[in-house]
Amino acid sequence: MRVWLDQHRFEPSGFSCRDVDDGVLVSLEFKIAYQAVAFAERFGGRADATPELTPLTLGVGVSTTSVVG
């Protein structure tokens, strides 16, 4: 994910990850909406824009079987 972000010169404004039942949940925040949408499309996540979540946030669930070193 970091390589992809660098290649596209996208800089998230926030990042977190946590263990969930079937893998790891990775959440990023972007100040620019199209960056969140592009990232979500690339990594199979979703871009959510809600009044409670400003700037735009993205959650990507990553299965432990699909993590690349």
C-alpha positions in Angstrom: 0.0 0.0 0.0 2.8 2.4 0.9 4.5 1.8 -2.5 1.2 2.5 -4.3 0.6 5.7 -2.3 4.2 6.9 -3.1 3.8 6.1 -6.8 0.6 8.1 -7.0 2.0 10.9 -4.7 -1.0 10.5 -2.4 -0.4 11.4 1.3 -3.0 10.2 3.7 -3.7 12.6 6.6 -4.4 9.7 9.0 -3.7 6.0 9.3 -4.7 3.2 11.7 -5.0 -0.6 11.7 -6.4 -3.2 14.0 -7.0 -6.9 14.3 -10.5 -8.1 13.4 -11.9 -11.6 13.4 -10.8 -12.5 9.9 -7.7 -10.3 9.4 -6.6 -6.7 9.7 -8.7 -3.6 9.2 -6.7 -0.8 7.7 -8.2 2.8 7.8 -6.8 5.8 6.1 -8.0 9.4 6.0 -7.5 11.6 3.0 -8.1 15.3 2.6 -8.7 14.9 -1.1 -11.8 12.8 -1.9 -10.6 11.4 -5.3 -7.5 10.0 -3.5 -9.7 8.1 -1.1 -11.8 6.8 -4.0 -8.8 5.7 -6.0 -7.2 4.0 -3.0 -10.5 2.2 -2.2 -10.8 1.0 -5.8 -7.2 -0.3 -5.9 -7.4 -2.2 -2.6 -11.0 -3.3 -2.6 -12.1 -1.0 0.2 -14.7 1.7 0.4 -14.6 5.5 0.7 -17.0 6.9 3.2 -17.8 10.6 3.5 -20.0 11.2 6.5 -20.4 14.4 8.6 -18.9 12.6 11.6 -15.9 11.5 9.6 -14.1 14.6 8.1 -11.8 14.4 6.3 -12.9 11.5 4.0 -11.9 8.1 5.5 -11.2 4.8 3.9 -11.5 1.4 5.5 -9.8 -1.6 3.9 -10.1 -5.1 5.3 -7.0 -7.2 4.6 -7.2 -10.9 5.1 -4.0 -12.3 6.7 -3.8 -14.7 3.7 -3.5 -11.8 1.3 -0.9 -9.8 3.1 2.3 -9.3 1.0 5.6 -8.9 3.0 
